[in-house]
Amino acid sequence: MIPKIGGVKSTAVSYLLWILGGFGVLGLHRFYLGRWVTGLIWLLTGGLLGIGAIIDLFVIPPMVQVENLSRQLLSQAQGKKPQINADERECRKRIHHRAAVFFFKSFLGRFVFSMGCCLEA
């Protein structure tokens, strides 16, 4: 069983920030979830001209799960509560990248399969 740790991110807070940030256009929810680069992109481009902001409506729960899972994995690997510093940033990026790749492969795979195309191996 994975122990609960402090600093767990909330889906409800993410959605609240999505609404307060102009329905995702300002990217406040992305800053909250520790995704500073995409948060800045959302802020400067108006949520990728609103398209990314609408997609985020459906992608927020998995983003929260990825963030919480990465925190738990770091916590377990270190045997203590997570405290992100410069040395752990690279490890955290790898965890985020692997979780995001897994999510998008499964998400896009389901989407492509539902469209009648079988591109999955």
DOFIZA-762484 format. One record per residue (C-alpha): residue in three letters; z, y, x. Coordinates in nm, 4 decimals. Layout:
REM residues N
  residuo         Z         Y         X
      ALA         Z         Y         X
...
END
This chain:
REM residues 121
  residuo         Z         Y         X
      MET    0.0000    0.0000    0.0000
      ILE   -0.0923    0.3445    0.1276
      PRO    0.2088    0.5778    0.1376
      LYS    0.1906    0.9147   -0.0357
      ILE    0.1973    1.2093    0.1989
      GLY    0.2634    1.5779    0.1577
      GLY   -0.0220    1.8203    0.1176
      VAL   -0.2285    1.6041   -0.1161
      LYS   -0.5146    1.8024   -0.2683
      SER   -0.5491    1.8205   -0.6458
      THR   -0.8626    1.7818   -0.8564
      ALA   -0.7163    2.0190   -1.1166
      VAL   -0.6610    2.2930   -0.8577
      SER   -1.0141    2.2381   -0.7260
      TYR   -1.1618    2.2802   -1.0738
      LEU   -0.9460    2.5879   -1.1318
      LEU   -1.0796    2.7430   -0.8103
      TRP   -1.4312    2.6404   -0.9133
      ILE   -1.3888    2.8343   -1.2398
      LEU   -1.2140    3.1348   -1.0808
      GLY   -1.4817    3.1501   -0.8121
      GLY   -1.7569    3.2256   -1.0614
      PHE   -1.8118    2.8628   -1.1639
      GLY   -1.8506    2.7499   -0.8054
      VAL   -2.0720    3.0324   -0.6828
      LEU   -1.8112    3.1706   -0.4394
      GLY   -1.7185    2.8275   -0.3007
      LEU   -1.3407    2.8767   -0.3268
      HIS   -1.2947    2.5085   -0.4107
      ARG   -1.4702    2.4135   -0.0873
      PHE   -1.2376    2.6344    0.1192
      TYR   -0.9408    2.4681   -0.0562
      LEU   -1.0726    2.1238    0.0364
      GLY   -1.1089    2.2196    0.4033
      ARG   -1.4883    2.2439    0.3982
      TRP   -1.5149    2.5832    0.5673
      VAL   -1.8796    2.5609    0.6707
      THR   -2.0109    2.4739    0.3253
      GLY   -1.7640    2.7194    0.1748
      LEU   -1.9217    2.9982    0.3786
      ILE   -2.2694    2.8771    0.2857
      TRP   -2.1726    2.8797   -0.0837
      LEU   -2.0198    3.2257   -0.0463
      LEU   -2.3241    3.3744    0.1284
      THR   -2.5915    3.2072   -0.0866
      GLY   -2.4252    3.2200   -0.4263
      GLY   -2.3578    2.8479   -0.4363
      LEU   -2.7078    2.7686   -0.3126
      LEU   -2.8490    2.9936   -0.5842
      GLY   -2.6255    2.8289   -0.8428
      ILE   -2.7759    2.4814   -0.8020
      GLY   -2.5078    2.3619   -0.5596
      ALA   -2.2384    2.5159   -0.7790
      ILE   -2.3564    2.3108   -1.0775
      ILE   -2.3770    1.9932   -0.8689
      ASP   -2.0216    2.0583   -0.7485
      LEU   -1.9062    2.0292   -1.1094
      PHE   -1.9689    1.6548   -1.0773
      VAL   -1.8920    1.6148   -0.7058
      ILE   -1.5453    1.7752   -0.6960
      PRO   -1.3471    1.4554   -0.7765
      PRO   -1.5072    1.2538   -0.4926
      MET   -1.4625    1.5479   -0.2528
      VAL   -1.0909    1.5555   -0.3362
      GLN   -1.0695    1.1783   -0.2860
      VAL   -1.2433    1.2051    0.0526
      GLU   -1.0051    1.4811    0.1641
      ASN   -0.6970    1.2897    0.0519
      LEU   -0.8227    0.9653    0.2048
      SER   -0.8930    1.1346    0.5380
      ARG   -0.5415    1.2804    0.5385
      GLN   -0.3925    0.9384    0.4648
      LEU   -0.5978    0.7701    0.7350
      LEU   -0.4939    1.0286    0.9924
      SER   -0.1338    0.9941    0.8831
      GLN   -0.1394    0.6168    0.9155
      ALA   -0.3160    0.6284    1.2507
      GLN   -0.0513    0.8611    1.3891
      GLY    0.2442    0.7098    1.2092
      LYS    0.3588    1.0495    1.0809
      LYS    0.2728    1.3192    0.8295
      PRO   -0.0610    1.4846    0.9036
      GLN   -0.0647    1.8092    1.0950
      ILE   -0.4161    1.9085    1.1837
      ASN   -0.4564    2.0623    1.5279
      ALA   -0.7526    2.1145    1.7613
      ASP   -0.7329    1.7615    1.9067
      GLU   -0.7469    1.5983    1.5644
      ARG   -1.0325    1.8115    1.4351
      GLU   -1.3011    1.5854    1.5847
      CYS   -1.1424    1.2727    1.4372
      ARG   -1.1163    1.4422    1.1002
      LYS   -1.4841    1.5431    1.1137
      ARG   -1.5823    1.1822    1.1800
      ILE   -1.3756    1.0575    0.8881
      HIS   -1.5239    1.3227    0.6578
      HIS   -1.8741    1.2410    0.7754
      ARG   -1.8358    0.8654    0.7230
      ALA   -1.6780    0.9076    0.3807
      ALA   -1.9435    1.1596    0.2752
      VAL   -2.2265    0.9365    0.3951
      PHE   -2.0784    0.6435    0.2056
      PHE   -2.0362    0.8523   -0.1108
      PHE   -2.3831    1.0040   -0.1042
      LYS   -2.5526    0.6729   -0.0241
      SER   -2.3813    0.5096   -0.3199
      PHE   -2.4319    0.8171   -0.5454
      LEU   -2.7990    0.8605   -0.4573
      GLY   -2.8548    0.4848   -0.4661
      ARG   -2.7277    0.4700   -0.8229
      PHE   -2.9347    0.7735   -0.9175
      VAL   -3.2561    0.6349   -0.7673
      PHE   -3.1906    0.2930   -0.9219
      SER   -3.1303    0.4511   -1.2645
      MET   -3.4655    0.6326   -1.2338
      GLY   -3.6386    0.2940   -1.2106
      CYS   -3.7023    0.3023   -0.8366
      CYS   -3.5537    0.0327   -0.6177
      LEU   -3.5204    0.1892   -0.2730
      GLU   -3.1891    0.0280   -0.1853
      ALA   -3.1832   -0.2662    0.0511
END
